[in-house]
Every structure is written in structure tokens, then in C-alpha cells.
Amino acid sequence: MSSTTNLFSPTKLGAHTLPNRIVMAPMTRLRAVDSIPNSVMATYYAQRASAGLIVTECTMVSPMSNGYMNCPGIYSPEQVEGWKQVTQAVHDRGGKIFLQLWHSGRVSHPSLLNGELPVAPSAVAGEGTLHSPIGKVTLETPRALETQEIPEIVEQFRQGAVNAVEAGFDGVELHGAFGYLIDQFLQDGSNQRTDKYGGSIENRARFLLEVVSGVTSVWGGEKVGIKLSPSNTFYGMKDSDSQGIFSYVIDKLNPFNLAYIHLMEPNEVDLANRQVLNPVLPIFRPIYQGTIITNGGYDRQAGNNVLSTGDADLVSFGKLFISNPDLPKRFQLEADLNTPNPKTFYGKGDQDLELGYIDYPFMEIQTE
Ligand SMILES: Cc1cc2nc3c(=O)[nH]c(=O)nc-3n(C[C@H](O)[C@H](O)[C@H](O)COP(=O)(O)O)c2cc1C
């Protein structure tokens, strides 16, 4: 990569050619009433189609993977139909869109799961609270999955990938980050199993690698990405040797020839919580031979800087894409940015779906 590589340098991402290196990071917005994607969501994603790549909000692969009210799924025919209008709208604007496949694991509550306990590698509760149909609740101790149940969940991810093909996506990203099920299997703070899915680093990586095998059997490696967060402490995530487990996993991902790995840097809360790997990129760049998307707190200048070092190949932006549907244009013109309003990040029931979602203004383009 030359030192002039910047956010506007076109690039190959697996099987796709992208006009820029600006990725819209996956963001849960909780506007999918009854878990079915709708026309307001189609408008939201289409508004942001000038990103080199859009990664959708995390999306349930099964009813038991639910962690939030009104997040979308990809396991029912109605959900697949709903997503078709989203992919069509993005493609009509010339964009590319990957679906983020997700299982929440222990980050859930019986009130979101028809009264059942959330499932996890081990009966170890995550830390913190979440919003549920009965209000704000503390995370409870989940039920440890039986060994024979685990292949069923791998199959749900594979089926989600099949459904994503039907829904018209350009690829899928596995949510392996932020303390959800895949991450729960990886890290020994949440995985205390004694079967082939727990104990050694090799065993704790097994679930992730089985899911990657399942999903790449549908899409081929070149249209699959995975998001990992070695330094993220959400929901009490921790490991006794973060560098060891993540180095192993990232090395094992090399032969899959994935479209990319999406690597999170720690945020201020992670840095305040405890000592974490920081920065993440220089530790894992030498281990991974493929494409890396970096994420976490970037602006235009920081994005251009990291691309010029060659440590990352693309940069994803989260909150700035919430408030700036035309973020690439604004970056290109070094224009002012709209400020995101955290109060409307998440939808509240089926009211005001559009507020703080599709009403952020585009730049006014001077024609004269
Ligand atoms: C409202 C909101 C929802 C998010 N939902 C998801 C999600 O569904 N999946 C995911 O991997 N990350 C999610 N994230 C994290 C972002 O993808 C990104 O990692 C984070 O915002 C840091 O990037 P930024 O500093 O550019 O915002 C979410 C972030 C925000 C602000």
C-alpha cells in the first residue's frame, strides 16, 4: 500500500470492488417493529449508500438470539421479505450492504425469550442491565448449552447466511465482538466449559471457527467478514490472556480468505475499566494476511492517518454515519458534520420510527 492511500482510494474487498474505504459500522437502531425490517429502515440504509460498504445492525439468527426489543431477524420468511426492500433500496443507489449475523447469548432476558433463560457457554452472568419488555433488567445467570445443542446454533448461523443470499445481501459479517455469544465462547471469563468447546484456547475458538466454516460454505470466504473486539469490556467481558486467544483465532482465520476482519479498538470505558490491549491494530496486523477494517473513534483525519500507515485497509465509522447520511461527501469536501443525538439512537416501540433516524440533513449542494 502506498503512503498516499486514503479514505478515497478505491479498493477490493474480497469479491467486491469499492469506490472508497469508508465503511458504515454495524449499528443497532431498534426500528424493526416485531423484528421485521420495514420501509423506514430501507430509507435509512439507502440514504447512506455512498459508503464503500454498509454493514447492517446486528440481526438475530433465531428467536433465542434476541437481546433487544425491535431488533431485526433473518430466520423467518417475513424477515427475509422485509430485508429485500432494504437491499433493493441500497442497490438502487449503487451501494453495497452486508448483513451482520448475531446471537446475543447471555446478553438477554426471559422476557425477550418467551420465558426461557438465555443460553451461553457457561452459567456465568454478564454484568450490567438491558431494556426488556418489562423495563430495565439486570442480566441473569444464563443456562449453559449442552454439547449437543451447539451444532444446532452453528446451523442457525449457516441458515441465516442462506437466508441472507435470498434477501439480496452482498455478503455477511459475523458478530464475534462485544460480549455476545461468539465472544462468550472465546473468552475464559465467560467460558468455563470442560468439553471440547472450553478450556484450552483451541477449544474456546472451536465454536467461532465452526460458525465461520458454516457461513463460508454458503457464501465462500470472499463475501464473509467477522468483527472481533479483543479489548472490549462490555457486559463484563474478560480473558486471562487476550493476546493469546485473539492471536490464535486471527491466525486460524487466514486460510478462509475472508473479505475482511473488522477489528475494534478499545474505547474510553474499556480503558477505564481495566488494562486492555491498546492499540489493538499493531498487535494483530502482523498475524493477519488479509484485509483489516479498523473501528473505534475515528474521524476523517485519523482515518486517513491509519490508512497511510498500512496497519488497516479500510476504516469504519459508527456514530458519524448516524448523523451524516452523506458522510463520504462531507469528508471529501472537509465540510461540517452534523452532531449525533444519543437520545434517539435506539427506537422506542413503534412510535416515531423516523425521529433521529432518517431526518438528519444532507449537505446543501451549491449549484451556482
Ligand atoms: C447506537 C449504536 C448501536 C450499535 N450497534 C452495534 C451492532 O449492532 N453491532 C456491532 O457490531 N456494533 C454496534 N455498535 C458499535 C459500532 O459498530 C462501532 O463499533 C462503535 O460505534 C465505535 O465506532 P465509532 O466510534 O465510529 O462510533 C453500535 C454503536 C452504536 C453507537
The ligand as a MOL file (V3000), in Angstrom:
LIG
                    3D

  0  0  0     0  0            999 V3000
M  V30 BEGIN CTAB
M  V30 COUNTS 31 33 0 0 0
M  V30 BEGIN ATOM
M  V30 1 C -26.2900 3.1210 18.5070 0
M  V30 2 C -25.2030 2.1100 18.2880 0
M  V30 3 C -25.5360 0.7950 18.0180 0
M  V30 4 C -24.5350 -0.1650 17.7740 0
M  V30 5 N -24.8860 -1.4370 17.4180 0
M  V30 6 C -23.9390 -2.3100 17.0120 0
M  V30 7 C -24.2820 -3.5580 16.4320 0
M  V30 8 O -25.4550 -3.8890 16.2370 0
M  V30 9 N -23.2700 -4.3860 16.0630 0
M  V30 10 C -21.9480 -4.0460 16.2350 0
M  V30 11 O -21.0680 -4.8220 15.8880 0
M  V30 12 N -21.6110 -2.8650 16.7470 0
M  V30 13 C -22.5600 -1.9840 17.1230 0
M  V30 14 N -22.2020 -0.7440 17.5740 0
M  V30 15 C -20.7800 -0.3710 17.6290 0
M  V30 16 C -20.3400 0.3100 16.3450 0
M  V30 17 O -20.3680 -0.5880 15.2470 0
M  V30 18 C -18.9130 0.8490 16.4930 0
M  V30 19 O -18.0870 -0.2480 16.8060 0
M  V30 20 C -18.8030 1.9130 17.5750 0
M  V30 21 O -19.8420 2.8750 17.4690 0
M  V30 22 C -17.4550 2.6420 17.5120 0
M  V30 23 O -17.3220 3.3300 16.2780 0
M  V30 24 P -17.4890 4.9520 16.2130 0
M  V30 25 O -16.5220 5.4860 17.2480 0
M  V30 26 O -17.1100 5.3270 14.8260 0
M  V30 27 O -18.9050 5.2710 16.5640 0
M  V30 28 C -23.1840 0.2120 17.8520 0
M  V30 29 C -22.8580 1.5430 18.1520 0
M  V30 30 C -23.8380 2.4830 18.3570 0
M  V30 31 C -23.4540 3.9140 18.6230 0
M  V30 END ATOM
M  V30 BEGIN BOND
M  V30 1 1 1 2
M  V30 2 1 2 3
M  V30 3 2 2 30
M  V30 4 2 3 4
M  V30 5 1 4 5
M  V30 6 1 4 28
M  V30 7 2 5 6
M  V30 8 1 6 7
M  V30 9 1 6 13
M  V30 10 2 7 8
M  V30 11 1 7 9
M  V30 12 1 9 10
M  V30 13 2 10 11
M  V30 14 1 10 12
M  V30 15 2 12 13
M  V30 16 1 13 14
M  V30 17 1 14 15
M  V30 18 1 14 28
M  V30 19 1 15 16
M  V30 20 1 16 17
M  V30 21 1 16 18
M  V30 22 1 18 19
M  V30 23 1 18 20
M  V30 24 1 20 21
M  V30 25 1 20 22
M  V30 26 1 22 23
M  V30 27 1 23 24
M  V30 28 2 24 25
M  V30 29 1 24 26
M  V30 30 1 24 27
M  V30 31 2 28 29
M  V30 32 1 29 30
M  V30 33 1 30 31
M  V30 END BOND
M  V30 END CTAB
M  END
